[in-house]
């Protein structure tokens, strides 16, 4: 597949772009600034400069699947985390893209129960997730717990009701899960939570809601 990574210059996105570049897939990394393009080229991907809040048609042209790993870092949750995701979903449908894997967050299904500082972000993610679910795309929504910069282990835990206070996971493992989900039919049309665990990623994704 030709895969577009939205947010390829972010922490999870960089890992996902690198993993895809090392695979048999073609990969295009979306960045917001031309100055970021060399970093994408350095990992073996094709950079494309595009703004999630603007025209994305040139970024999506010729793409078979999208990994959405973008985020505003809390600076513009409605404009980027919600509306940017919605804009990309619309563009994917318009261009005939079939597959969309969304990086969301644990707690997005119950934002008002989350930490006060994160509630706006979780509400924005919840609305973006719901919009994707209502689209015609073959989607997967992955909701990891708190992210760390520890080295990935390749082992995870998935489920539908993971305790957020016991759900830390390295960003590298989140990225590898997003990539592995692309071709895992067991994840099609599913929303699941994600944490560090003991099961190899590919095995955990066979029954993502049963972990």
N, CA and C of each residue as an Amber inpcrd file, in Angstrom:
protein
   633
   0.8290000  -1.1980000   0.0000000   0.0000000   0.0000000   0.0000000
   0.8680000   1.2550000   0.0000000   0.3200000   2.3090000  -0.5450000
   0.9130000   3.6290000  -0.3910000   0.2360000   4.2850000   0.8030000
   1.0150000   4.5970000   1.8230000   0.4650000   5.0570000   3.1080000
   0.8920000   6.4920000   3.3770000  -0.0700000   7.3150000   3.7580000
   0.2060000   8.6780000   4.1960000   0.2060000   8.7140000   5.7140000
   1.2610000   9.2620000   6.3040000   1.3040000   9.4710000   7.7480000
   1.0870000  10.9520000   8.0190000  -0.0450000  11.2770000   8.6180000
  -0.3110000  12.6520000   9.0340000   0.3300000  12.8640000  10.3980000
   1.1210000  13.9240000  10.5020000   1.8580000  14.1370000  11.7440000
   3.1620000  13.3860000  11.7670000   3.7760000  13.2230000  10.6010000
   4.9760000  12.3790000  10.5110000   6.1930000  12.9900000  11.1880000
   6.1140000  14.2710000  11.5650000   7.2450000  14.8910000  12.2540000
   7.0470000  14.8870000  13.7660000   5.8890000  14.3950000  14.2170000
   5.6500000  14.2750000  15.6510000   6.3220000  13.0410000  16.2160000
   6.2180000  12.8630000  17.5120000   6.9820000  11.7890000  18.1550000
   6.4930000  10.3960000  17.7470000   5.1790000  10.1700000  17.7720000
   4.6600000   8.8830000  17.3260000   4.7550000   8.7850000  15.8120000
   4.4470000   9.8720000  15.1270000   4.4770000   9.8740000  13.6750000
   5.8370000   9.5570000  13.0910000   6.8840000  10.0370000  13.7270000
   8.2380000   9.7420000  13.2210000   8.5220000   8.2450000  13.3060000
   8.1500000   7.6480000  14.4200000   8.3340000   6.2040000  14.5570000
   7.5380000   5.4590000  13.4800000   6.2850000   5.8660000  13.2820000
   5.4350000   5.1860000  12.2990000   6.0030000   5.3400000  10.8890000
   6.4880000   6.5260000  10.5750000   7.0640000   6.7700000   9.2510000
   8.2900000   5.9030000   9.0240000   9.1270000   5.8130000  10.0470000
  10.3330000   4.9850000   9.9200000   9.9800000   3.5140000   9.7450000
   9.0400000   3.0250000  10.5510000   8.6360000   1.6180000  10.4580000
   8.0730000   1.3140000   9.0670000   7.2500000   2.2050000   8.5580000
   6.6880000   2.0080000   7.2240000   7.7670000   2.0480000   6.1520000
   8.7270000   2.9590000   6.3140000   9.8070000   3.0720000   5.3330000
  10.6660000   1.8130000   5.2890000  10.7120000   1.0810000   6.3900000
  11.4920000  -0.1570000   6.4550000  10.6850000  -1.3630000   5.9750000
   9.4100000  -1.1340000   5.6340000   8.5310000  -2.2080000   5.2020000
   8.4120000  -2.2180000   3.6830000   7.4910000  -3.0340000   3.1770000
   7.2500000  -3.0890000   1.7440000   6.2650000  -2.0170000   1.2770000
   5.7270000  -1.2500000   2.1990000   4.7780000  -0.1970000   1.8340000
   5.5060000   1.0450000   1.3340000   4.8370000   1.7840000   0.4640000
   5.3130000   3.1190000   0.1470000   4.8210000   4.0580000   1.2340000
   5.5900000   5.0740000   1.5710000   5.1810000   5.9620000   2.6630000
   5.4410000   7.4140000   2.2950000   4.4370000   8.2200000   2.5670000
   4.5090000   9.6670000   2.3720000   4.2810000  10.3120000   3.7280000
   5.2030000  11.1490000   4.1440000   5.0950000  11.7850000   5.4500000
   4.6390000  13.2240000   5.3320000   3.5000000  13.5400000   5.9510000
   2.9730000  14.8990000   5.9000000   3.6080000  15.7610000   6.9740000
   4.1330000  16.9090000   6.5520000   4.7170000  17.8720000   7.4840000
   4.1070000  19.2420000   7.2340000   4.2080000  20.1080000   8.2240000
   3.5960000  21.4350000   8.1100000   4.5290000  22.4520000   7.4830000
   5.8440000  22.1930000   7.5140000   6.8160000  23.1770000   7.0370000
   7.8570000  22.5160000   6.1420000   8.2680000  23.2320000   5.1370000
   9.2780000  22.7300000   4.2080000  10.5670000  22.3760000   4.9410000
  10.8670000  23.1000000   6.0220000  12.0940000  22.8540000   6.7770000
  12.1080000  21.4770000   7.4340000  10.9210000  20.8610000   7.5940000
  10.8470000  19.5360000   8.2100000  11.0260000  18.4090000   7.1970000
  10.9470000  18.7350000   5.9190000  10.9900000  17.7100000   4.8740000
  12.2610000  16.8550000   4.9000000  13.4610000  17.4530000   5.1030000
  14.6620000  16.6140000   5.1150000  14.6400000  15.5150000   6.1780000
  13.9970000  15.7710000   7.3090000  13.9100000  14.7520000   8.3560000
  13.1050000  13.5480000   7.8800000  12.0980000  13.7900000   7.0540000
  11.2830000  12.7040000   6.5190000  12.0660000  11.9380000   5.4640000
  12.7990000  12.6560000   4.6360000  13.6340000  12.0100000   3.6290000
  14.7090000  11.1430000   4.2780000  15.2060000  11.5940000   5.4220000
  16.2900000  10.8690000   6.0960000  15.8750000   9.4690000   6.5440000
  14.5860000   9.2560000   6.7900000  14.1310000   7.9220000   7.2060000
  13.6220000   7.1090000   6.0200000  13.7490000   7.6790000   4.8140000
  13.3910000   6.9260000   3.6130000  11.9880000   7.1220000   3.1160000
  11.3180000   8.1910000   3.5680000   9.9490000   8.4550000   3.1460000
   9.8930000   9.6790000   2.2420000   8.7830000   9.8100000   1.5380000
   8.5520000  10.9620000   0.6710000   7.8320000  12.0440000   1.4610000
   8.4240000  13.2200000   1.6320000   7.7410000  14.2710000   2.3820000
   6.7050000  14.9880000   1.5250000   5.6460000  15.4450000   2.1620000
   4.6650000  16.3080000   1.5030000   4.2710000  17.3840000   2.4980000
   4.3360000  18.6320000   2.0640000   4.0070000  19.7560000   2.9350000
   2.5170000  20.0600000   2.7970000   1.8020000  19.9870000   3.9030000
   0.3630000  20.2320000   3.8970000  -0.0810000  20.6170000   5.2930000
  -1.1370000  21.4100000   5.3590000  -1.7140000  21.8460000   6.6230000
  -3.0570000  21.1510000   6.7960000  -3.2470000  20.4880000   7.9060000
  -4.4850000  19.7610000   8.1490000  -5.7220000  20.6610000   8.0860000
  -5.5320000  21.9530000   8.2970000  -6.6720000  22.8660000   8.2680000
  -6.9120000  23.4380000   6.8740000  -6.0940000  23.0260000   5.8860000
  -6.2210000  23.5720000   4.5450000  -6.4860000  22.4990000   3.5000000
  -6.0330000  22.7560000   2.2840000  -6.2210000  21.8350000   1.1660000
  -5.2700000  20.6500000   1.3220000  -5.8460000  19.4390000   1.2930000
  -5.0460000  18.2300000   1.4800000  -5.0510000  17.3290000   0.2560000
  -5.6570000  17.7890000  -0.8270000  -5.8360000  16.9190000  -1.9840000
  -4.5050000  16.4230000  -2.5400000  -3.4870000  17.2850000  -2.5660000
  -2.1870000  16.8700000  -3.1160000  -1.5000000  15.8580000  -2.2040000
  -1.7990000  15.9050000  -0.9140000  -1.1840000  14.9660000   0.0330000
  -1.7970000  13.5820000  -0.0800000  -3.0680000  13.5280000  -0.4040000
  -3.8220000  12.2710000  -0.4070000  -3.8130000  11.5930000  -1.7830000
  -3.4830000  12.3330000  -2.8220000  -3.5190000  11.7870000  -4.1820000
  -2.6290000  10.5380000  -4.3020000  -3.2010000   9.4460000  -4.7960000
  -2.4510000   8.2130000  -4.9900000  -2.2370000   7.3910000  -3.7350000
  -2.9080000   7.7490000  -2.6550000  -2.7330000   7.0790000  -1.3650000
  -3.8000000   5.9970000  -1.1690000  -3.3920000   4.8640000  -0.5910000
  -4.3180000   3.7600000  -0.3110000  -4.7820000   3.7360000   1.1360000
  -3.9520000   4.2500000   2.0350000  -4.2580000   4.1750000   3.4650000
  -3.6410000   5.3680000   4.1780000  -4.2610000   5.7370000   5.2880000
  -3.7900000   6.8730000   6.0790000  -3.5960000   6.4470000   7.5260000
  -2.4890000   6.8750000   8.1060000  -2.2670000   6.7690000   9.5480000
  -2.2960000   8.1880000  10.0970000  -3.2980000   8.4790000  10.9260000
  -3.4170000   9.8150000  11.5100000  -2.7240000   9.8090000  12.8580000
  -1.5510000  10.4430000  12.9200000  -0.7880000  10.5220000  14.1650000
  -0.4900000  11.9670000  14.5250000  -1.2840000  12.8810000  13.9710000
  -1.0560000  14.3040000  14.2000000  -1.7010000  14.7550000  15.5020000
  -1.2460000  15.8930000  15.9890000  -1.8160000  16.4740000  17.1990000
  -1.2810000  17.8690000  17.4120000  -2.0290000  18.6610000  18.1340000
  -1.6420000  20.0540000  18.3630000  -0.8240000  20.2310000  19.6280000
  -0.6460000  19.1620000  20.3900000   0.0620000  19.2900000  21.6580000
  -0.6910000  20.1520000  22.6500000  -2.0230000  20.1990000  22.5020000
  -2.8440000  20.9880000  23.4070000  -3.0160000  22.4360000  22.9960000
  -2.3730000  22.8470000  21.9020000  -2.4170000  24.2520000  21.5030000
  -3.6750000  24.6030000  20.6980000  -4.2240000  23.6370000  19.9840000
  -5.4080000  23.8990000  19.1590000  -6.1800000  22.6010000  18.9910000
  -6.7780000  22.1260000  20.0730000  -7.4010000  20.8070000  20.0410000
  -8.6020000  20.7660000  19.0980000  -9.3460000  21.8740000  19.0060000
 -10.5220000  21.8690000  18.1310000 -10.1140000  22.0510000  16.6760000
  -9.1330000  22.8940000  16.4170000  -8.7230000  23.1700000  15.0460000
  -7.9120000  22.0610000  14.4110000  -7.0890000  21.3640000  15.2060000
  -6.2080000  20.3300000  14.6630000  -6.6820000  18.9340000  15.0360000
  -6.8120000  18.6810000  16.3310000  -7.1390000  17.3210000  16.7840000
  -8.5360000  16.8900000  16.3440000  -9.4680000  17.8490000  16.2770000
 -10.8080000  17.5060000  15.7770000 -10.9670000  17.8750000  14.3060000
 -10.9360000  19.1850000  13.9930000 -11.2580000  19.6170000  12.6380000
 -10.2170000  19.1650000  11.6120000  -8.9480000  19.1040000  12.0220000
  -7.9190000  18.6140000  11.1090000  -8.1470000  17.1610000  10.7480000
  -8.5120000  16.3690000  11.7440000  -8.8180000  14.9560000  11.4800000
 -10.0430000  14.8250000  10.5860000 -11.0680000  15.6180000  10.8700000
 -12.2840000  15.5820000  10.0630000 -11.9870000  15.9810000   8.6180000
 -11.1650000  17.0000000   8.4380000 -10.7820000  17.4440000   7.1000000
 -10.0890000  16.3300000   6.3260000  -9.2170000  15.5910000   7.0180000
  -8.4990000  14.5050000   6.3570000  -9.4270000  13.3360000   6.0430000
 -10.3800000  13.0520000   6.9160000 -11.3730000  12.0120000   6.6320000
 -12.1670000  12.3800000   5.3830000 -12.6010000  13.6300000   5.3010000
 -13.3580000  14.0760000   4.1260000 -12.5300000  13.9430000   2.8520000
 -11.2770000  14.3410000   2.9380000 -10.4050000  14.2710000   1.7590000
 -10.1450000  12.8230000   1.3600000  -9.9890000  11.9600000   2.3550000
  -9.7830000  10.5390000   2.0660000 -10.9800000   9.9650000   1.3220000
 -12.1800000  10.2930000   1.7680000 -13.3840000   9.8120000   1.0850000
 -13.4580000  10.3590000  -0.3340000 -13.1300000  11.6340000  -0.4960000
 -13.2120000  12.2680000  -1.8140000 -12.2150000  11.6600000  -2.7980000
 -11.0650000  11.2450000  -2.2880000 -10.0090000  10.7040000  -3.1530000
 -10.0690000   9.1890000  -3.2910000 -11.0340000   8.5520000  -2.6300000
 -11.1840000   7.1070000  -2.7650000 -10.2230000   6.2870000  -1.9310000
  -9.6450000   6.8920000  -0.8900000  -8.8200000   6.1320000   0.0520000
  -9.7300000   5.1770000   0.8170000  -9.2610000   3.9590000   1.0460000
 -10.1290000   2.9730000   1.6980000  -9.8330000   2.7800000   3.1830000
  -8.5880000   2.9620000   3.5960000  -8.1690000   2.5640000   4.9470000
  -7.7150000   3.7650000   5.7390000  -8.1540000   3.8480000   7.0060000
  -7.8040000   4.9820000   7.8640000  -7.5930000   4.4670000   9.2800000
  -6.3800000   4.6440000   9.7920000  -6.0550000   4.2590000  11.1670000
  -5.8360000   5.5280000  11.9780000  -6.6240000   5.6990000  13.0100000
  -6.6260000   6.9270000  13.8120000  -5.9460000   6.7060000  15.1610000
  -4.9860000   7.5610000  15.4670000  -4.4160000   7.6030000  16.8140000
  -5.2980000   8.4900000  17.6760000  -5.9340000   7.9000000  18.6690000
  -6.8130000   8.6330000  19.5690000  -6.1920000   8.6210000  20.9670000
  -6.9930000   8.5080000  21.9940000  -6.4810000   8.5030000  23.3640000
  -7.4100000   7.7290000  24.2710000  -6.8230000   7.0100000  25.1960000
  -7.6390000   6.3750000  26.2230000  -8.4320000   7.4640000  26.9510000
  -9.6810000   7.1880000  27.2200000 -10.5360000   8.1630000  27.8780000
 -11.3620000   9.0120000  26.9330000 -11.1390000   8.8480000  25.6100000
 -11.8990000   9.6540000  24.6490000 -13.3750000   9.2710000  24.6260000
 -13.6900000   8.0730000  25.1140000 -15.0950000   7.6630000  25.1580000
 -15.8120000   8.2110000  26.3900000 -15.0560000   8.7850000  27.3310000
 -15.6520000   9.3610000  28.5450000 -14.8340000  10.5860000  28.9710000
 -14.8070000  11.6130000  28.1260000 -13.9340000  12.7700000  28.3760000
 -14.2030000  13.4870000  29.6870000 -15.4530000  13.5240000  30.1150000
 -15.7670000  14.2640000  31.3440000 -15.2560000  13.5630000  32.5930000
 -14.8190000  12.3110000  32.4520000 -14.2430000  11.5830000  33.5750000
 -12.7230000  11.7100000  33.6180000 -12.1430000  12.3160000  32.5980000
 -10.6930000  12.4380000  32.5220000 -10.1710000  13.5830000  33.3770000
  -8.8440000  13.7010000  33.4670000  -8.2500000  14.8250000  34.2040000
  -8.7430000  16.1490000  33.6290000  -8.9860000  17.1010000  34.4790000
  -9.5730000  18.3720000  34.0400000  -8.7650000  19.0120000  32.9200000
  -7.4500000  18.9350000  33.0130000  -6.5840000  19.5690000  32.0170000
  -6.6820000  18.9130000  30.6390000  -7.1960000  17.6910000  30.6000000
  -7.2640000  16.9560000  29.3380000  -8.6690000  16.8750000  28.7600000
  -9.6460000  17.4090000  29.4480000 -11.0310000  17.1730000  29.0270000
 -11.3450000  17.7690000  27.6580000 -10.8570000  18.9790000  27.3840000
 -11.1090000  19.5740000  26.0720000 -10.4750000  18.7300000  24.9750000
  -9.2570000  18.2770000  25.2110000  -8.5650000  17.4210000  24.2440000
  -9.3440000  16.1300000  24.0200000  -9.7850000  15.5050000  25.0960000
 -10.5140000  14.2430000  24.9720000 -11.8520000  14.4440000  24.2640000
 -12.5020000  15.5750000  24.5030000 -13.7520000  15.8570000  23.7880000
 -13.4860000  16.0160000  22.2940000 -12.4140000  16.7190000  21.9640000
 -12.0670000  16.9060000  20.5530000 -11.7640000  15.5710000  19.8860000
 -11.0100000  14.7300000  20.5670000 -10.6900000  13.4110000  20.0150000
 -11.9470000  12.5640000  19.8690000 -12.8430000  12.6560000  20.8380000
 -14.0800000  11.8840000  20.7800000 -14.8970000  12.2590000  19.5530000
 -14.9770000  13.5510000  19.2630000 -15.7520000  13.9890000  18.1090000
 -15.0840000  13.5750000  16.8040000 -13.7640000  13.6270000  16.7520000
 -13.0520000  13.1730000  15.5540000 -13.2350000  11.6810000  15.3440000
 -13.1550000  10.9260000  16.4340000 -13.3450000   9.4700000  16.3430000
 -14.7420000   9.1440000  15.8170000 -15.7480000   9.8220000  16.3450000
 -17.1230000   9.5500000  15.9360000 -17.3370000   9.8980000  14.4710000
 -16.7310000  10.9730000  14.0340000 -16.8500000  11.3590000  12.6230000
 -16.2590000  10.2820000  11.7200000 -15.1120000   9.7450000  12.1110000
 -14.4880000   8.6760000  11.3330000 -15.3670000   7.4370000  11.3260000
 -15.9340000   7.0940000  12.4660000 -16.7940000   5.9150000  12.5440000
 -18.0110000   6.0390000  11.6200000 -18.4970000   7.2530000  11.4560000
 -19.6800000   7.4720000  10.6290000 -19.3480000   7.6210000   9.1420000
 -18.0610000   7.6150000   8.8150000 -17.6530000   7.7380000   7.4110000
 -17.7800000   6.3960000   6.6960000 -17.4490000   6.4080000   5.4100000
 -17.4690000   5.1780000   4.6260000 -16.1060000   4.4810000   4.6040000
 -15.1490000   4.9970000   5.3420000 -13.7990000   4.4340000   5.3560000
 -13.7310000   3.1680000   6.2070000 -12.8200000   2.2900000   5.8480000
 -12.5130000   1.1380000   6.6920000 -11.5590000   1.6350000   7.7750000
 -12.0650000   1.7950000   8.9660000 -11.2980000   2.4830000  10.0030000
 -10.8400000   1.5400000  11.1030000  -9.8150000   2.0070000  11.8170000
  -9.4150000   1.4590000  13.1090000  -9.0610000   2.6440000  13.9880000
  -9.5500000   2.6600000  15.2180000  -9.2490000   3.7290000  16.1610000
  -8.4910000   3.1250000  17.3370000  -7.2770000   3.6230000  17.5550000
  -6.3980000   3.0950000  18.5920000  -6.2750000   4.1380000  19.6990000
  -6.5820000   3.7220000  20.9390000  -6.6000000   4.6410000  22.0720000
  -5.5810000   4.2360000  23.1280000  -4.3390000   4.6920000  22.9840000
  -3.3180000   4.3280000  23.9710000  -3.4530000   5.1120000  25.2560000
  -2.8280000   4.5680000  26.3060000  -2.7280000   5.2760000  27.5700000
  -1.6020000   6.2890000  27.5110000  -1.1520000   6.7940000  28.6700000
  -0.0800000   7.7900000  28.7060000   1.1690000   7.3040000  27.9690000
   1.7460000   8.1870000  27.1340000   2.8690000   7.8160000  26.2840000
   4.2030000   8.0950000  26.9760000   5.1680000   7.2150000  26.7370000
   6.5100000   7.3940000  27.2830000   7.5280000   7.3400000  26.1490000
   8.7330000   7.7580000  26.4440000   9.8100000   7.7250000  25.4550000
  10.7600000   6.5510000  25.6760000  10.3340000   5.5840000  26.4600000
  11.1530000   4.3910000  26.6490000  11.2240000   3.6160000  25.3360000
  12.2360000   2.7950000  25.1980000  12.3590000   1.9750000  24.0050000
  11.2110000   0.9920000  23.8900000  10.7550000   0.7670000  22.6690000
   9.6560000  -0.1620000  22.4590000  10.0590000  -1.5910000  22.7550000
   9.0790000  -2.3880000  23.1540000   9.3260000  -3.8000000  23.4380000
   8.6850000  -4.7120000  22.3970000   7.7670000  -4.1460000  21.5960000
   7.0380000  -4.9670000  20.6440000   5.9360000  -5.7940000  21.2820000
   5.6570000  -5.5120000  22.5550000   4.6270000  -6.2640000  23.2800000
   3.6140000  -5.2950000  23.8750000   2.3450000  -5.6220000  23.7180000
   1.2850000  -4.7050000  24.0990000   0.1420000  -5.4340000  24.8030000
  -0.8160000  -4.6470000  25.2520000  -2.0720000  -5.1460000  25.8120000
  -3.1870000  -4.3230000  25.1990000  -4.2090000  -4.9730000  24.7040000
  -5.3440000  -4.2650000  24.1230000  -6.6110000  -4.6290000  24.8800000
  -7.6640000  -3.8670000  24.6710000  -8.9240000  -4.1710000  25.3290000
  -9.9200000  -3.0480000  25.1610000 -11.0650000  -3.1960000  25.8050000
 -12.1320000  -2.2080000  25.7070000 -12.2830000  -1.3970000  26.9810000
 -11.6060000  -1.7800000  28.0490000 -11.7920000  -1.0880000  29.3270000
 -10.5270000  -1.1820000  30.1690000  -9.4260000  -0.6980000  29.6270000
  -8.1450000  -0.7140000  30.3360000  -8.1010000   0.4360000  31.3400000
  -7.5800000   0.1800000  32.5160000  -7.4330000   1.2060000  33.5450000
  -6.4020000   2.2310000  33.0710000  -6.8350000   3.4690000  32.9140000
  -5.9550000   4.5170000  32.3890000  -4.7540000   4.7740000  33.3000000
  -4.8960000   4.4620000  34.5650000  -3.7890000   4.6950000  35.4950000
  -2.7350000   3.5930000  35.4190000  -3.0230000   2.5560000  34.6620000
  -2.0830000   1.4580000  34.4940000  -1.9410000   1.1420000  33.0050000
  -1.7670000   2.2060000  32.1980000  -1.8220000   2.0210000  30.7500000
  -0.6840000   2.7150000  30.0060000   0.4150000   2.9960000  30.6880000
   1.5360000   3.6280000  29.9880000   2.0430000   2.7280000  28.8750000
   2.5820000   3.3570000  27.8290000   3.1050000   2.6020000  26.7050000
   4.1320000   3.4440000  25.9550000   5.2440000   2.8550000  25.5160000
   6.2200000   3.6170000  24.7370000   5.6390000   4.0700000  23.3980000
   5.9980000   5.2600000  22.9840000   5.5270000   5.7870000  21.7020000
   5.8930000   4.8600000  20.5440000   7.0500000   4.2540000  20.6170000
   7.4720000   3.3620000  19.5380000   6.5060000   2.1910000  19.3830000
   6.0160000   1.6560000  20.4860000   5.0730000   0.5400000  20.4070000
   3.7070000   0.9960000  19.9000000   3.3210000   2.2180000  20.2190000
   2.0900000   2.7670000  19.6610000   2.2110000   2.8560000  18.1400000
   3.3430000   3.3770000  17.6800000   3.5650000   3.5110000  16.2370000
   3.5400000   2.1570000  15.5460000   4.2030000   1.1730000  16.1310000
   4.2190000  -0.1600000  15.5170000   2.8210000  -0.7870000  15.5040000
   2.0200000  -0.4630000  16.5020000   0.6420000  -0.9620000  16.5320000
  -0.1840000  -0.3180000  15.4240000  -0.0250000   0.9810000  15.2320000
  -0.7420000   1.6750000  14.1560000  -0.4080000   1.0570000  12.8010000
   0.8610000   0.7980000  12.5690000   1.2940000   0.2250000  11.2960000
   0.7870000  -1.2030000  11.1340000   0.8960000  -1.9900000  12.1950000
   0.4430000  -3.3830000  12.1250000  -1.0600000  -3.4700000  11.8900000
  -1.8020000  -2.4990000  12.4170000  -3.2530000  -2.5090000  12.2580000
  -3.6860000  -2.2920000  10.8200000  -2.8460000  -1.6590000  10.0230000
  -3.2180000  -1.3530000   8.6470000  -3.7440000  -2.5770000   7.9030000
  -3.0690000  -3.7090000   8.0660000  -3.4410000  -4.9100000   7.3270000
  -4.1060000  -5.9740000   8.1980000  -4.3650000  -5.6530000   9.4500000
  -4.9880000  -6.6150000  10.3630000  -6.5010000  -6.5040000  10.2460000
  -7.1200000  -7.4050000   9.5020000  -8.5600000  -7.3230000   9.2720000
  -9.3590000  -7.4170000  10.5730000  -8.7730000  -8.0290000  11.5860000
  -9.4510000  -8.1430000  12.8840000  -9.6610000  -6.7850000  13.5390000
  -8.9440000  -5.7560000  13.0550000  -9.0910000  -4.4140000  13.6220000
 -10.0050000  -3.5290000  12.7870000 -10.4660000  -4.0250000  11.6490000
 -11.3130000  -3.2140000  10.7790000 -12.6230000  -2.8780000  11.4950000
 -12.9760000  -1.6130000  11.5140000 -14.2180000  -1.1950000  12.1530000
 -14.2020000  -1.2810000  13.6660000 -13.0040000  -1.3620000  14.2600000
 -12.8860000  -1.5180000  15.7110000 -12.2360000  -0.2940000  16.3570000
 -12.6310000  -0.0600000  17.6080000 -12.0070000   0.9420000  18.4710000
 -11.5140000   0.2150000  19.7150000 -10.2220000   0.3240000  20.0150000
  -9.7040000  -0.3930000  21.1840000  -8.6540000   0.4270000  21.9150000
  -8.4990000   0.1120000  23.1800000  -7.5040000   0.7750000  24.0180000
  -6.1970000  -0.0140000  23.9910000  -5.1260000   0.6650000  24.3740000
  -3.7830000   0.1070000  24.1900000  -2.8790000   0.4840000  25.3520000
  -2.1040000  -0.4780000  25.8150000  -1.1230000  -0.2460000  26.8810000
   0.0510000  -1.1930000  26.6740000   1.1240000  -0.9560000  27.3890000
   2.2360000  -1.8990000  27.3630000   1.7620000  -3.2350000  27.9310000
   2.3080000  -4.3120000  27.4140000   1.8660000  -5.6230000  27.8740000
   2.8700000  -6.7050000  27.5610000   2.3750000  -7.9340000  27.4940000
   3.2560000  -9.0850000  27.3210000   3.0530000  -9.8040000  25.9920000
   2.0510000  -9.3900000  25.2260000   1.7180000 -10.1250000  24.0110000
   2.3130000  -9.4340000  22.7830000   2.9440000 -10.1680000  21.8790000
   3.4520000  -9.5560000  20.6500000   2.3500000  -8.8000000  19.9160000
   2.7010000  -7.7020000  19.2870000   1.7090000  -6.8190000  18.6840000
   0.7790000  -7.5470000  17.7350000   1.3410000  -8.3270000  16.8060000
   0.5060000  -8.9950000  15.8050000  -0.4820000  -9.9580000  16.4610000
  -0.0540000 -10.6260000  17.5200000  -0.9570000 -11.5540000  18.2110000
  -2.0480000 -10.8000000  18.9660000  -1.6820000  -9.7110000  19.6070000
  -2.6580000  -8.9390000  20.3670000  -3.7480000  -8.3710000  19.4650000
  -3.3810000  -8.0670000  18.2230000  -4.3550000  -7.4530000  17.3140000
  -5.3260000  -8.4770000  16.7090000  -5.0810000  -9.7520000  16.9310000
  -6.0190000 -10.7610000  16.4000000  -7.3770000 -10.6690000  17.0690000
  -7.3850000 -10.2920000  18.3500000  -8.6340000 -10.0820000  19.0890000
  -8.4720000  -8.8180000  19.9370000  -8.4770000  -7.6540000  19.2910000
  -8.0900000  -6.4240000  20.0020000  -9.0000000  -6.0230000  21.1420000
 -10.2330000  -6.5000000  21.1560000 -11.1470000  -6.1310000  22.2310000
 -11.1530000  -7.1430000  23.3630000 -10.4170000  -8.2350000  23.1840000
 -10.4410000  -9.3120000  24.1590000  -9.2140000  -9.3510000  25.0440000
  -8.2950000  -8.3990000  24.8630000  -7.0450000  -8.4230000  25.6070000
  -7.2350000  -8.2010000  27.1010000
